Amino acid sequence: MLGYKKICIKFHSLLHVLHFSKEKGD
């Protein structure tokens, strides 16, 4: 369960970075 949480956090942060880059690019 701990590993799943780690992946979830990593995926969430990655998604946030992608969204930020998209907004910045636009």
Biotite code that builds the C-alpha atoms (Angstrom):
import biotite.structure as struc

atoms = struc.array([
    struc.Atom([0.000, 0.000, 0.000], chain_id="A", res_id=1, res_name="MET", atom_name="CA", element="C"),
    struc.Atom([2.874, 2.367, 0.768], chain_id="A", res_id=2, res_name="LEU", atom_name="CA", element="C"),
    struc.Atom([4.395, 1.775, -2.670], chain_id="A", res_id=3, res_name="GLY", atom_name="CA", element="C"),
    struc.Atom([1.044, 2.547, -4.289], chain_id="A", res_id=4, res_name="TYR", atom_name="CA", element="C"),
    struc.Atom([0.856, 5.847, -2.422], chain_id="A", res_id=5, res_name="LYS", atom_name="CA", element="C"),
    struc.Atom([4.383, 6.726, -3.580], chain_id="A", res_id=6, res_name="LYS", atom_name="CA", element="C"),
    struc.Atom([3.447, 6.077, -7.215], chain_id="A", res_id=7, res_name="ILE", atom_name="CA", element="C"),
    struc.Atom([0.236, 8.074, -6.786], chain_id="A", res_id=8, res_name="CYS", atom_name="CA", element="C"),
    struc.Atom([2.157, 11.078, -5.453], chain_id="A", res_id=9, res_name="ILE", atom_name="CA", element="C"),
    struc.Atom([4.770, 10.797, -8.213], chain_id="A", res_id=10, res_name="LYS", atom_name="CA", element="C"),
    struc.Atom([2.081, 10.569, -10.905], chain_id="A", res_id=11, res_name="PHE", atom_name="CA", element="C"),
    struc.Atom([0.174, 13.513, -9.407], chain_id="A", res_id=12, res_name="HIS", atom_name="CA", element="C"),
    struc.Atom([3.275, 15.715, -9.313], chain_id="A", res_id=13, res_name="SER", atom_name="CA", element="C"),
    struc.Atom([4.126, 14.719, -12.891], chain_id="A", res_id=14, res_name="LEU", atom_name="CA", element="C"),
    struc.Atom([0.610, 15.597, -14.026], chain_id="A", res_id=15, res_name="LEU", atom_name="CA", element="C"),
    struc.Atom([0.900, 18.965, -12.273], chain_id="A", res_id=16, res_name="HIS", atom_name="CA", element="C"),
    struc.Atom([4.215, 19.699, -14.000], chain_id="A", res_id=17, res_name="VAL", atom_name="CA", element="C"),
    struc.Atom([2.740, 18.790, -17.382], chain_id="A", res_id=18, res_name="LEU", atom_name="CA", element="C"),
    struc.Atom([-0.247, 21.050, -16.766], chain_id="A", res_id=19, res_name="HIS", atom_name="CA", element="C"),
    struc.Atom([2.031, 23.896, -15.670], chain_id="A", res_id=20, res_name="PHE", atom_name="CA", element="C"),
    struc.Atom([4.196, 23.519, -18.787], chain_id="A", res_id=21, res_name="SER", atom_name="CA", element="C"),
    struc.Atom([1.071, 23.501, -20.958], chain_id="A", res_id=22, res_name="LYS", atom_name="CA", element="C"),
    struc.Atom([-0.209, 26.737, -19.403], chain_id="A", res_id=23, res_name="GLU", atom_name="CA", element="C"),
    struc.Atom([3.228, 28.344, -19.625], chain_id="A", res_id=24, res_name="LYS", atom_name="CA", element="C"),
    struc.Atom([3.608, 27.299, -23.278], chain_id="A", res_id=25, res_name="GLY", atom_name="CA", element="C"),
    struc.Atom([0.203, 28.733, -24.124], chain_id="A", res_id=26, res_name="ASP", atom_name="CA", element="C"),
])
